[in-house]
Amino acid sequence: MNPTSIAAAMSGAQSAGAQMVLAAKMVRMNADAQGAIAQVIDAAAQNAQRLADTTAGVGRNVDISA
């Protein structure tokens, strides 16, 4: 094997390694984002439930007779 081929192979291996590092980072970022979205949805559901509990009797005993 000549030196040019070895250098090209090493360069390709370094490039592939860098691509794998970037791909792994992107996967982690995606997983983190999905976790954050799940937390926001859960918080919104909890807030909606609290609001429903707070306003459960509002408007039921309104006297609209004239």
C-alpha positions, 0 to 999 in steps of 0.5 A: 500500500502506498503512502497516499492510499494510507493517508486517504484511508486515515483521512476518511476514517477521521471524517467518519468518526466526526460524522458519528460524533455529530450524529450521536449529539443530534440523537441526544439533542432530539431525545432531550427535546422530546423529553422537554415537550413531554414535560410541557404537555404534562404541565399543561394537563396539570394546569388544565385540571387545576383550572377545571377544579377551581371553576367547577361550580362557577356559573351554576347558581346564577339567578337570571329571573327578572 
